[in-house]
Amino acid sequence: MFFRKKKAAEQPPVKSVELVESQDTGAPRKKILVVDDDPISVKTLSLTLNARGYNVLSAVSGSEAIGVMRDESPDMMLVDVCLAPDVASGGVVPWDGFQVTRWLQHANTKRIPAIIISGSNKPDYKKHAASIGADAFMAKPLDNAVLLGSIAAALANPPVVNDEFVCLKMAK
């Protein structure tokens, strides 16, 4: 049996994959909390955001997101609408991304930007995201350019928060 060498022209061209280097400006890296129960979505978002110089924190449930928020104090959050229910001592607690975002926004001492993400592009989702104070709503699959632009805009224009505490005194 004779084997012929394949001509170089017959072989498909090799495509190189270019990885984007992390953009290190010397400034502290902004922390972004990704809340999603799908590990593939978390990994994909983490790779994209890390390549752009962000420090990515993740949580798979509402209760885990609360703990990360308390311990790490992220600068922004991306929250998926559909989350697995948390198992609490009294049973199952159904959390969705809207409830998690609203709770984190109100429980935090500072308001942080939030982007709601979902596998569905329902008009009700967009309205609900706006009503709870989310900075944006995006449907999967996410357009990385739009996502990164929205993150940059939200971080560049932090929400105005009134830090004054009004104390009401009881009349004697």
N, C-alpha and C positions, 0 to 999 in steps of 0.2 A: 504494500500500500504506500502510496505516495501522498504526502501532504503538501499542499501548495501554500506558500506564504500569501496571506491576504495583502493586497495592495493597500498602502496607507490611505489612498483616496477612498477606499471602500469602508473604512472604519469611521464611525460617527465622531464628529469633533467633540473634544472634551470641553465641557463647560466648567469654568471656575466659579466657585461660590465665594462671594466677598462678604465677610462679616464686618458689620459696622462696629468700630471701636467705641468704647464708652467715651463720652465727651467729658473730660475732666478739666474744669476751669479753676480748680482750687477752692471754690466755694463749697460750703456744706451741701451734700446731696439732699434734695427734697425727698421726703418719705411719702410713698403712695401706698395706701392700704387697698388690696384687691380682695373683695369678698365674693367668693364663688365656690359652689360645691363641686364643680367640674374640674378635676385636676389638669386636664388638657388646656382648658381656658386659662387657668391660673399660670401654667407653665408658659403658654404662648404670650400672655400679657407680661409676665415677668421678663422673658427674654427681650421683648420689644422695648420695655421701659428701662431695663438695666442697660441696654445698648445706648440709650439716650441719656444716661447719666442719673437716672432716678434710683433711689433705694426702695425696693419693693418688699412690702410686708404682705402676708396673706392670711386669710381666715376662711374656713369652710362653712361656718354657721354664724348665726346672730350672736350667740353668747361668746364665741371665740373672737368675733369682731370687737365686742365690747371690751374684752380683756386686752386685745392688741391696742385698742384706742387708749385705754387707761395707761398701759405700760410704755407704749412707744410714741404716743402723741404724733400721729402722722400729719402731713401737711395737706393731704387730699385723699379721697377715697373713690374707688370704682366699685359699684355694688350691682351684682346680678339680681334680677327680679325674683327668679325662682331659686329658692334655697331649700335644702332638706330641713325638715322640722327638727328642732332641738329636743332632746330627751331631758326632761326636768324631773325633779323628785316626785312631782305630782302627776306626771304623765308626759304627753307630747305637746310641745309648744310650737304652734305653726308660725314661723317667721317668714316674711317675704322681704325682698330688697327694699321695698318702700318703708315698711315698718322699721327695719334696721337703720336705714338712713335717717328717718325722722327721729328715732330714739337717739342715735349718735349725735345728731345735730343739736338736740335739746339738752342732752346730758353733758355735753362738752362745754368747757368754760369759754372756748372760742369757736366760732362757726368756721368749719372747714369746707372747702369746695367739694362737691360730690357730682359724679356722673353715674347715672343709672344705665345699666346695660341689660339687654334681653334678647332672647332668641326669637321674640315676636315683635312685630312693628305695629301693635295695636294703637290706634289713636288715643284710646283711654289711658294707656301707659304714659304717653307723652304728657297728657293733661295732668295725670296724677303726679308724675315726676316734677312738673312745674309747680304744682300746688304744695309740695312738701319742701320746696326750696332747692331742688337739685339744679346744678348749673347747666346740665345737658342730659339728653336721653339719646342713646344709640342702640340700634338693632344689630345683632350678629348676622353675618360675619362683619366684624369691625373693619373699617377703612383706617389703616394705621396713620395715614397722613391727617385725616380728620380728627382722629383720637388724639394724636400728639399735639395738634394745633389747639384743640379744646382744652387739653391739660395745661399747655403753656399759657393760654389766655386766662384760664381760671386761677392759676398760680400767680400770674402777673397782676391780676386785679382782685386782690382778696376782698371778701365781702366786708362792708362797713359794719362794725359791731359797736354798740353803745356799751362801754365798760362801766358806766356809772351804775351804782347800786342804790336804789331808792329804798330807804328805811321808813316804814310807816310806824309811828309811835301811837301807842294806845292812849286814849284819853283816860285820866284818872277819875 
